[in-house]
Amino acid sequence: MNKYSLITIIAILIIISPFAYSVMNIVGAEQLQYKWSDSEKFSFFAMMNNGSIELCNPMPFSISFEKLQIGSFYNAKNIGTYEIMSTTIEPQSSIGVKGNFFTEEYQSTQRMFLTLDYEFGGGEIRVDPNKFIVIVSIHTPIAGIIPYSHDLQISGFELDKIMKNQELYCN
């Protein structure tokens, strides 16, 4: 093999590497599992007070993401977002990560979350839980510059069940 072929192969590998890494992060983001750190004590009120999530990477390679957001919407209005910033998770392992909750209307969101926690716990229905939607977004840029996010829209009741899940692949 001549030196020009070797240089060409090395150049191709250098160019492809960031894209391969990005593809692994995208696949990993789609497979990421999560639950509340203390799943028996999950409540939307606890999430609003900046609790911790356990993230599980079931893939055989490390994954990284720039940001994980859990956006809460009631009647199509954003009532708050729980956010975890840049994180790397080793292969087939889990980590606990503390997040931050942001809202413009703290008191009304607090009342809404307390009401929904009561309803999901089997209490009397006071607000329509079908109007409570959650969007889980995992942002992982392609090659570090092209924005990409994996979005999952679920009901608030489904998120409640996910966060109270006792078993993850990594456990």
N, C-alpha and C positions, 0 to 999 in steps of 0.2 A: 504494500500500500504506500503510495507516495504521500509526501507531506501536504499537498493541496487537498487530497481526499480526507486526510486526518483533520485538517483545519476546518474543512466543510462540515464534517460530522460533529466536531466539537461546537461549531457555531450553531448548527441545527439544534443540538441538545440544549445549549444555553438559551436559545429563543423559545423552545418548546417548554422548558422547565416551569416558568411561571404559570403557563396555561394549564399544565398538568396538575400543578399544586392547586390552582383555582378549581379545577374540575373535582378534585378530591374533596375540597372544602364544600363545594356545592352538594355533592352526593352525601357527604357527612351531615350537612345542615338538614337535608331532607330526612335523614335517618335518626337525628338527634332525639333522645327521649328526655323527659323532664318530669319532675314532681316537686312538691313543696318539701323542704328539708325535713320538717316534722309533719309528715302527711296527715297525721291524725288531728293536727291543730290548724289545718289550712282553713282560711276564710278570706273573703275578698277584703274585709277590714284589715286583716293581718298583712295582706299583700300591699294595701294602701300605706301601711306603716313600715315599708322598706324591709320586708323579711327576706329570707334566703330560699333559693331554688337549688335542687340537686339536678345537675345535668349529666347525662350518661351518653357516652360515645360507644355504640356497639360495633363500630367499624374497626378493621385491623390496621388502621393508620390514624395518626393524629389529625384532628380537625381544628380549625380556627374560624372565628367569626368576628366581625367588627362590632356587631350590636344585636341583641335579642330584645324585641319589644312585644309586650302584651298590651294591645290597645283595647280599651273597654268602651263600648258604645251602647247607649240606651236610646231607643227610638231614633236611630241614625245620627245621634249627637255624641261626639267624643266627650267622655266624662273623665278620662284619665288614662295614663300610660305607665306601665311598669317596665323598667329598662335595665338591662345588663350590658355593660360595655365590653370591649375587646377581651376575648377569652380563648385560650387554647386548651383542648382536652386530649389527653393521651389516649392511645388505642385501648378499647375495651375497658375503660375505667370511668369513674364518675367523680365529680367535684361539686362542692357546695359553693354557690356564688351569691353574694348579697346584691340585691338590686335596689333601684330608687324609683319611687312613684312620683309622677308629676301630674298635676291637675290645676286648672284655672279656678275651679269652684270647689274648694276643699270641703266645705260643710255639706253642700248638697250631694256631693259624691260620697261622703262619709255616710250620710243618711241612706242613700241608695244602696250602698254595699251592705250596711247593717240589715236593711230590709231583705235584700236578696239572700244573705247568709241565713236569715231566719226562715225564709221560704224554702231554700234548698235543704235545710235541716229538717223539713217536714212541717213547718209552721204554716199558718194561714196565709193565703195569697193576697197580698196588698197591692203589688204592682205586677204588670204582665211580664213574666220571666221570658216570654218568647221575643220580647223586644230588646232583650239584653244579648248583644252579640260581642264576641271577642275575636280579634285578629292577632294571631301570633306571627310575627315577622322576624326572620333571621337574615341579617344583612351580611353578605360576604362578597367583597368586590372581586371581580375577575381581573387577574394580573395586577391587583392593587389599585386600579384606576377606574375600571368600568363597573358602575353600580349594578348589583344583583341582589335580589331578596327573594327568599322563599316564604310565601304567605299562606297561612292556613286560617280560614274563617270557620269558627265553631260557635255554638251557643255557650252562654255563661254556665249553664248546667253541665255541659260536656267538659269545660275547663275545670269546674269544681271536681268532677270525677277523676280527671287526669291528675290533678294536683294531689288528690287524696289516694292515688294509686300506691299500693304498698310495694310492688315489685317492678324493678326495671331490669333490663338485660344485664346490666353491670353488677347487680346485687348477688 
